[in-house]
């Protein structure tokens, strides 16, 4: 394992966490020794989260427990839930850096998030103070263009991580869970994206909690 980056922070809504997130984490851990999932209390770019913060933390804890059994050093932090929303990445990264002053911190994002980098709070400070890692599907033709743009505009230090990442989207998963609960599709159907995008342990938690049944997005 390469040791050029000590800790990689993976922020996001994780509503719910899915196979795409897990594969991005695995790619990042080929370049770092430890990964921290950092769920947002409420993203400034989103109006609301369908699942409560503590439920999203619990789902990530389930993910981390499973990945740890495979020898990966992963954890989840609830730091953003301890501050009033919305959540700003720069504040959280600085807090993690202050807790680990001798370690190098990197931020993991997907290519879709990188395309919106200029709209984040203090993108210049993020690029100046922290490294970026960008995980994207090999077939994503626009990812390299976004990387070059952010490198040029913000003088960002970016590690590109192309890989075989499942094409999962949390919004689609929530919609499918609602449809399945309504009897519109059958559990485990061959056409179900849940089969490819959701780990059984996380899906069991979602069903036990009755998540995503009464939300429209």
Beta strands, then each sheet from edge to edge (+ up, - down):
strand 1: 5-12
strand 2: 32-39
strand 3: 74-77
strand 4: 105-110
strand 5: 131-137
strand 6: 158-163
sheet 1: 3+ 2+ 1+ 4+ 5+ 6+
end
